[in-house]
Amino acid sequence: MIRWTRRIGIFIIIGILTLGRMAYGDEPAINPQPKTGKGKVFTYSATKLGLHVLKATIKILEEKSDKGKLFKVQAIFQSNPSLEFLFRMNTRFTSTLEAETYTPLVTVKEISHGGLFMKNKNQVQTINFNPARQKAVVELVEKKEKEKKEYSLPPGTYDPLSMFARFYLRGELTPGRDIPMSIFDGARLRQIVFHYHKDRIRTKLYGEVEAVRLESKTHFATFGDQEGGIRIWYMTDARKTPVLVETDLPVGTIRFELESVEES
């Protein structure tokens, strides 16, 4: 239980977001001073072996700044209060994206968890992406200590949140296509291929629906780089609502079911 609870919320986006040891760099922070506009809020309930363990909320918001139109994507993971004596999680990930390309500009991870079966952790990781230089500078702050490291990235690199937003916001989801992507999570660059499949599933919110299943294999660093997988089901209507997410971990499958969609 210790290992999968540490990473469970993060898998709704893609794979495991690992936090490594950092060294100093010299990249300036990006602060676009945005004004929030309209958006969508998706709320999910996560279960493991039929037990409700987490509430996950994903917000996709439009913003305006001196850099033009942006998207802000935020994922919040909160543990079931009745299980907090075993494990407690109140973690937030926020990514600011270019509106035209969905390229990440800044990603902030605010991590807070602990409990009987988890080591207490409170830290903030900030990733400043520089697409023009094909670089990213990662800053980790924990217990008043600060570390930085610079990474070289290939063109067209996404972070997990920008990947999720791109598939929801951009174009049609076409069954039968394979989409290769570079995903950087703040510690590791992964080359992943996503496959589309047409499907029909039963959902909590909409009943039985036509959907496109987006799936990929990946390796999980927390489990000794063992292979697992992630599947995201998007409805095939104009809304392209992400109604279900499943992650296959070495310790079993985690299922995130959509419970509500709201306009913000």
C-alpha positions in Angstrom: 0.0 0.0 0.0 2.9 2.4 0.8 4.2 2.5 -2.8 1.0 2.8 -4.8 -0.5 5.4 -2.6 2.5 7.7 -3.1 1.9 7.8 -6.8 -1.8 7.0 -7.3 -3.1 10.5 -8.1 -0.3 11.3 -10.5 -1.1 8.3 -12.8 -4.3 10.0 -13.9 -2.2 12.2 -16.1 0.5 9.8 -17.3 2.9 7.4 -15.6 4.8 8.3 -12.4 6.1 11.8 -11.8 9.4 11.1 -10.0 11.3 13.8 -8.0 15.1 13.4 -8.2 18.1 15.0 -6.6 18.8 18.5 -8.2 21.8 20.7 -8.8 21.9 24.5 -9.5 21.1 26.2 -12.8 20.5 29.8 -13.8 17.2 30.0 -15.7 14.8 32.9 -14.7 11.3 32.1 -13.6 8.4 32.8 -15.9 5.5 34.9 -14.5 2.9 35.8 -17.2 0.5 37.6 -14.8 -2.6 35.9 -16.2 -6.3 36.7 -15.9 -8.5 33.7 -15.5 -11.4 33.1 -18.0 -13.8 30.3 -18.7 -13.0 26.6 -18.3 -14.1 23.1 -17.3 -13.8 21.2 -14.0 -13.7 17.4 -14.0 -14.1 15.5 -10.7 -13.1 11.8 -10.4 -13.4 9.2 -7.7 -10.4 6.8 -7.5 -10.9 3.2 -6.3 -8.5 0.4 -5.6 -10.0 -3.1 -5.0 -13.4 -1.4 -4.8 -12.3 0.9 -2.0 -12.6 4.7 -2.5 -9.1 6.1 -1.9 -8.9 9.5 -3.6 -10.8 12.4 -5.0 -9.2 13.9 -8.1 -10.1 17.2 -9.7 -8.8 18.5 -13.0 -9.4 22.1 -14.1 -8.7 23.4 -17.6 -9.0 27.2 -17.7 -8.4 29.8 -20.4 -6.3 32.8 -19.4 -5.0 36.0 -20.9 -1.6 37.6 -20.2 1.0 39.8 -21.8 2.1 36.7 -23.6 -1.3 36.3 -25.2 -3.9 33.5 -24.7 -2.8 30.7 -22.4 -4.3 27.6 -20.8 -3.9 26.6 -17.2 -4.4 23.0 -16.3 -4.6 22.0 -12.6 -4.9 18.6 -11.0 -5.7 18.3 -7.3 -5.6 15.0 -5.4 -7.1 14.6 -2.0 -7.2 11.3 0.0 -10.3 9.8 1.5 -10.6 11.4 5.0 -11.6 8.1 6.6 -8.2 6.7 5.5 -6.0 9.6 6.6 -4.7 7.7 9.6 -3.1 5.3 7.1 -2.3 7.7 4.3 -2.9 11.4 3.8 -2.6 13.2 0.5 -3.3 16.8 -0.5 -1.3 17.4 -3.6 -1.6 19.9 -6.4 -0.1 20.1 -9.9 -0.5 23.2 -12.1 0.7 23.7 -15.7 0.6 26.8 -17.8 0.5 26.2 -21.6 0.7 28.0 -24.8 -2.8 28.1 -26.3 -1.8 27.4 -29.9 0.6 24.5 -29.4 -0.2 23.3 -25.9 3.5 23.5 -25.1 4.1 23.8 -21.4 5.7 27.0 -20.1 5.6 26.5 -16.3 4.7 23.4 -14.2 4.4 23.6 -10.4 4.0 20.5 -8.2 3.0 21.1 -4.6 3.3 17.7 -2.9 2.0 17.0 0.6 1.4 13.5 2.0 2.1 11.4 5.1 0.4 9.0 7.5 1.0 5.7 9.3 2.2 4.0 6.1 3.8 6.9 4.3 6.8 9.1 5.0 5.8 12.7 5.5 6.7 14.9 2.6 6.1 18.5 1.9 7.9 20.0 -1.1 7.4 22.2 -4.2 8.9 21.5 -7.6 8.8 24.1 -10.3 9.7 23.4 -14.0 10.4 26.3 -16.2 10.3 25.2 -19.9 12.2 27.2 -22.6 11.0 25.8 -25.9 13.2 28.1 -27.9 16.4 26.8 -26.2 15.0 23.3 -25.9 15.7 23.4 -22.2 13.9 23.0 -18.9 15.1 24.2 -15.5 13.8 22.2 -12.5 13.8 23.8 -9.0 13.0 21.7 -5.9 12.3 23.4 -2.6 12.0 21.3 0.6 12.6 22.3 4.2 13.9 25.7 3.1 16.5 24.0 1.0 16.6 24.8 -2.7 18.2 22.8 -5.6 18.1 23.3 -9.4 19.0 21.3 -12.5 18.9 22.1 -16.2 17.7 19.5 -18.7 18.0 19.4 -22.5 14.7 18.4 -24.2 13.7 17.5 -27.8 11.3 19.8 -29.7 7.6 19.2 -29.0 8.1 17.9 -25.4 5.1 17.9 -23.2 4.5 17.4 -19.5 1.8 15.0 -18.3 -0.8 17.8 -17.7 -0.2 19.4 -21.1 -0.5 16.0 -22.7 -3.9 15.5 -21.1 -5.1 18.9 -22.2 -3.9 18.5 -25.7 -5.9 15.3 -26.3 -9.0 17.0 -24.8 -8.8 20.4 -26.5 -7.1 19.7 -29.9 -8.7 18.2 -33.0 -10.5 14.8 -33.4 -9.6 11.6 -31.7 -9.1 9.1 -34.6 -9.2 5.4 -33.8 -6.4 3.3 -35.3 -3.8 6.1 -35.1 -0.5 5.8 -33.2 0.8 9.1 -31.6 4.5 9.2 -30.4 5.2 11.8 -27.8 8.1 13.0 -25.6 6.9 13.4 -21.9 9.1 15.2 -19.3 7.9 14.9 -15.7 10.6 17.0 -14.0 13.1 14.2 -13.5 13.0 12.0 -16.6 12.3 12.2 -20.3 10.2 9.4 -21.7 9.4 8.5 -25.3 5.8 7.1 -25.3 3.6 5.9 -28.1 -0.2 6.3 -27.6 -2.7 4.0 -29.4 -6.3 4.9 -30.2 -9.1 2.3 -30.2 -12.8 2.7 -30.6 -14.8 1.4 -27.6 -18.1 1.3 -25.9 -18.2 1.6 -22.1 -20.6 2.1 -19.2 -20.0 5.3 -17.1 -21.3 6.5 -13.8 -22.3 9.9 -15.2 -23.6 9.2 -18.7 -24.5 5.5 -18.8 -23.3 3.5 -21.8 -21.4 5.7 -24.3 -19.3 5.5 -27.5 -15.7 6.3 -26.6 -12.2 6.4 -28.0 -9.7 4.6 -25.7 -6.2 6.2 -25.6 -3.6 3.8 -24.1 0.1 3.4 -23.7 2.7 1.3 -22.0 5.2 2.9 -19.7 7.8 2.0 -17.1 7.3 3.0 -13.5 10.4 4.1 -11.7 8.9 3.6 -8.2 8.6 -0.2 -9.0 12.1 -0.8 -10.3 11.2 0.4 -13.9 8.6 -2.4 -14.3 6.2 -2.0 -17.2 2.6 -0.9 -16.6 0.0 0.9 -18.6 -2.5 3.7 -18.7 -5.9 4.0 -20.5 -8.0 7.1 -20.9 -11.5 7.0 -22.4 -12.8 10.1 -24.2 -16.4 10.3 -25.4 -16.7 10.5 -29.2 -19.2 13.4 -29.2 -18.2 17.1 -29.6 -17.4 17.4 -25.9 -14.7 14.7 -25.9 -15.2 14.3 -22.2 -12.6 12.2 -20.4 -14.9 9.8 -18.6 -12.6 7.1 -17.3 -8.9 6.5 -16.5 -7.3 3.3 -15.6 -3.7 2.6 -14.6 -2.1 -0.8 -14.5 0.6 -0.9 -11.8 2.7 -3.8 -10.6 0.5 -3.8 -7.5 -2.9 -3.8 -9.4 -5.2 -1.5 -11.4 -6.3 1.9 -10.2 -9.6 3.2 -11.7 -10.7 6.9 -11.9 -14.3 7.4 -12.8 -15.8 10.7 -13.7 -18.4 11.9 -11.2 -19.1 15.5 -12.4 -18.3 18.1 -15.0 -18.8 21.8 -14.3 -18.3 25.1 -16.1 -15.9 27.4 -14.2 
